[in-house]
Amino acid sequence: MKMLRDELDLRRKTEIHEVEERKNGQINMLMRRHEEAFTDMENYNDITLNNLALINSLKVPRGPGRAGVPTAPDPSDPAPRL
């Protein structure tokens, strides 16, 4: 009876160890994926900020009118502005 109990106890400990190893592997995989996603998000944020800075640096100041709202073309201007 004691031998059977020892065998079952060993089997139980082995199964618990295997389950814990699988759990730890899944946790590590999720952490790695999270780090990759976070890095991608940071890169996306940097690219977006750089693009906005580029857009702002390329804006041409317009004459009268509100910022960002195109004004009617001046008929005396020989070349229309883009």
N, C-alpha and C positions, 0 to 999 in steps of 0.2 A: 504494500500500500504506500509506504514511504517513497519507494522508487517511482511509482506512478505519479505521486504528488510532485516529486522533484522534476520529473520529466515535463509535466504540465506547467510547472512554474518556469522552467527554462524556456519552453515554447512560448509562454505568455510574455516573458521578458524580451525574447527575440522579436516577436510580433510588435511589441510596443516600440522597440528600437527602430524597426523598419518603418513604422508609421511616423515616428518622430523625424527620421531621416527624410522621408518624402515631404513632410510638412516643412522642414527647414529648407529643402530644395525649392519648394514652391515659393516660400517667403523670399529667398534670395533672388529667384527669377522675377518676382513682382518688384522687388527693390531695384533691380537692374533696369527693368522696363520703365519704372518711374523716373529713375535718373536720366535715362535716354529721352523720355518725353519732356522732362523739365529742361534739359539742355536744348532740345529742339524749340521749346517755347521761348527760352531766353534768346536763341538765335533769331527766331521770328520777330521778337520784340525789338532787337537791335536793328534788324533789317528795316522794319517798319519805321523806327525813329530816324534812321539814316535817310530813308526815302522821303519822309516828311521834311527833313532838313534840306534835302536837295530841292524839293518842290518849292519850299519857301525861298531858297537862294536864287532860284530861276525866275521867280515872279518879277514881272516888269511893273514898276509903279505906273499906274494909270492916272490920267488927268482927272477932271472932275467926275464925280459919280462915286458910288459906293465901292468899297474894295471887293473885288471878286465878281462884280456885276459889269458885264461889258457895256460900254457906252456906244451910242450911235456913231457911225463913221463920220468923220469930218469931211465935207465935200471939197474943202480946199486942200486937203492932204493928198498929194499925188500917189503915194503908195499906202495901201491899207496895212495896218499893224496886225500881226498875228498874235 
